[in-house]
Amino acid sequence: MSKVNVGIVQMSCVADKQQNLQKAIVKVREAAAKGAQIVCLQELFTSLYFCDEENYDNFKLAEAIPGPSTDELSKVAAELGVVIIASLFEKRAQGVYHNTTAVLDADGAYLGKYRKMHIPDDPGFYEKFYFTPGDLGYKVFKTKFATIGVLICWDQWYPEAARITALMGAEILFYPTAIGWATTQDEATNTKQYNAWQTIQRSHAVANGVHVVSVNRVGEEAGVKFWGGSFFADPFGELLHQTTVEEEEVIVKELDLNKSDYYRSHWPFLRDRRIDSYQPITKRLLDND
């Protein structure tokens, strides 16, 4: 398919896990009613963003993948004929947890999962306490409507992750996200941070010649005001749509996948890559230590 309708769900969350799941399902239905063929939910949408603190009780939020949430979403995907991208807290084994996104095809089939590779640890974002770094590598999923790549939040700052996923054949890069402003920061700092967040992802679209879809949450939680601002960018980095910073929104946009061929032909970055010179990138620093 050369064109695909992609839906995003930007929403706020509450403490009750099942309530969040049912709310997300309602919004997936809304996206499907608007013509969406692929619907992406935000990072860790079944709960509040619990990584604002180091609390052992929060491990109770985790579940197996596939498991209860993917089972329920698979039924919805099959009923509506849509692909669902669902970011969940995975319990892999006792004491081993991941920040994971499952992909469900339009017939409800579980296509697999991607485990977040880059794990942050900052004030209010204590993810290293909860998540083991991903060990599945970068992933693409051949859905009914497009071959998609999924990366998660902190991954979005790393051009290497976007490049590898694009080289694997991703036609669209999706970034389920949970990021926002500290309410103690001034407006100028907040604006700079948002602009940097959007710019780095739009640059992935340009460098790789693919569409980028970034889906964030809204609402204030524990001193962080999640900034929404979810967006679609075309393969030249142009914004096709940007949501508000405060409102819940369900947006559907048609993406023309043929644009990748056009931009990659006219700006042949992939052709001109000097792969013989990139070995140093596998080192932490080039300081001879």
N, C-alpha and C positions, 0 to 999 in steps of 0.2 A: 504494500500500500504506500502511495506517495504522500498521502495526507492523512493525518490522524488528529482526532479531537481529544485534547488532554485536559483533564479537570484537576483542580487543586482545592483542598479543603483547609482553610485557615480558621482555627477555632480556639476558644479558651477551654480550659479543663478544670475539673473539680477533683476532690479527694476520692470519690467513689469510682472504682475501676469500671464496673459494668455500666454505670451511667455514661461515662465517657465513650465506651464502645458503642452503646446504642445511639448516642448523639452522632458519632462518626458515621454510623450506618445510615442514619437519616440524611446526612449530608452527602454521602456517596449516592444515595437514591436521587437527591436533588441534582447532583452533577450529571448522573445518567439521564435524567429527564431533560437536561439541557443539551444532551447529545454527546456527553463524554464517552470515550472508548477506553481510556486509561485514566485512573483516578489515583492521585498520590496524597496520602495523609502525612501530617507533620510528625516530627520525631517524638517517640514515646507518648503517643496521643491518648493512651488509656489511663494516664495518671497525671497528676501534677508533676512538674519537673523536680523530682525528688533529690537530684544531685546537688541542690543548694546546701545540703548538710550531710555529714557522715553519720548515718543512723542505721544500725543493723536491722531494725524493724522493716526498713524499706526493701530488703531482699525478698520479703513476702510478696511483693508486687510481681516478681518474675514468674515466668511460665515456660513450659516446653514449646519449641517451635519445630515442627508443627504441633499445635496444641489447641486449647479451647478457643482462643481468639481467632486463629487462622481457620479453624473448623467453621466458626460462625461466619466469618468473612467469605470463605469459599462458597458457602451457600448463596450469599448475596451476589457474589461475582457471577456465579452460574445463572442465577435468576435474571440478572440485569444484562448479562453478556458483556461485562466490562472487566478489564484488568484492574486489580487493586494492589497498590504498593503500601505495605503496612509496617510501620516501625514499632518494634516491641522490645520489651526487656526480657531477654532469654535466660532461662535457667538451664544450662547445659548439663550440669552435674552438681553434686553437693560441693559448694564452695567455688564453683566456676560459672561465671555469669558473663553475658555479652550484651552489647547494644546492637541489636540485629534488625534488619528489615527483611520481611518475607514478601515474595511476589506470587500473586495468585492470578492465573490466566482467566480468560473470559469464559471458559467452561467450568471454572471452579478448581481446576487442577493446581496443586501446589508445585510451582516451578523451582523453588529453592530459596536460599537466603544469602544475604551478605552481612558479614559481621564487621562493624566499624573498626577500621584499622588504626586511626589516630585518636588517641584518648587524651583529653585535656585535663589539667588540674590547676584551676584558678579559683580565687575567692568566689563562692557562689556556684562554681562549676566543678565539684569534686568528683569527677567521673572515674578517676583512677581507683578510688575507693570501691567502686561497684563493678567496673567492667574490665575483663581480660581483653587485651588487644585481639583483634580479629586474626584468625589463622586460616581462613579460606582463600586468601588472596583477593584480588579484584575480580568482579563478576559481571557478566552480561546475561540477560535473560531474553530468550526468543519468544516473545508473546505473540498472540494472534495478530496484533496490530503494528508492532514495531519491535526491533531489537533494542532493549533499553539497558542502561547502566545505572546502578544505584550506589551512591556514596552517602555518607551521613555527617551532617553538621561540621564538626571540626575537620573532617576530611576536605571540606571545601576550600581550605586555605592552601592546599598542597597541589601544585600543578602536576606533580608526578602521578598522583592518583587519577586525576582527570585524563592525563595523556594515556596512561596504560589502559584505562577503561575504554577510551575512544579507539585505541589501537586494536582492542579485542572485538571491535565491531559495533559498539554502542551508537545508535542513531540519535538518542536523546540521553542526556545526563540528568538524573533526578537527585536532588539533595533535600531529603527530609531534615528539618532543622528545629532547634530550640535555642534561640539566642535573643538577647535583649539588652536594654540599658539598665545600669545600676541607678536606682532612683536618687542616689547621693551625688551623681555626676551632673555637671552643668550641661546645658543644651548643646553647646558648641562641641564638646567632647563626644556626646551621644551621636550627633550628626556625622562627625568624622568617622566614628566607628561603623555606623550604618553604611556610609558611602564606601568605606574600604571593603566591607563584607560584600556589597553588591558588585563592586568593581572587580574583585578577584574572581568572582564566578563568571562575570561577563567575559573576562579575559580567557577563561577556559573555553567558552564558546568560540571565541575568535581563533585561539591557537589550534583548536581541534576541528573547527568547521562543523560543529554540531549544535543543536538546540540545548539549552540549559533551563531546567525548571527547578526553582528553589521554593520550598514550602515551609513557612514558619508559623509559630503559634502567636496568639495575642493574650492579653490579660496580665494582671500584676500578681506575682507570686514571690513571697519572701524577699521583698526589696528589689526585685528585678521586674521591670516592665518589658515584657516581650514585645518586640517592635513590629511584628507582622511583616509588612513590606514584601510579602511573597511576590515572585515575579517569573515571567517567561522572557527568555532572550533568544534571538535567532542566531544562526551560525556566524554572523558578523558582530554579535554582541549587542545588537539593537534591542531595546526594550519593547516587547510586544504588549505587555501589560504589567502594571505594578499595583498591588493591593494597598489599602490604607494601613496605617500603623496601629489602629485601635479596634477596628470592626472585624467581626467574624464574616468571612466571605467564602462563597463557592463560585469559582470562576472556571469557565471552559473556553479554551482557545484552540483554533485549528492550526496545526503546525505542518508546514510543507517540507517533508523530508528531502525532496529533490533539491532544496536550497543547499544542502551539504555538498552535493556534487558541483554546483555552480561556484560556491565560494572556494572550495578546495581546488578547483581548476584555475580560478582567477588569482587566488592567493595560495600557491602550492607549498604551504609550510611543511606538510607531511613529505612531499617529494624531496625537499631540500634539507631534511634532517641529516646531520652528520653523526650517524649512529656509531661510527668508528671512534668518535671523540668523547663519548659520554661516560666512559667507565668511572671517572672521578666522582660522579654523582652518588655512587654507592658508598662513599666514605662520609663520616660525620662532618669532619672539617678537613681541609687540605693544608694542615699545619705540620705535617711530617711526624706527628705524635700518634 
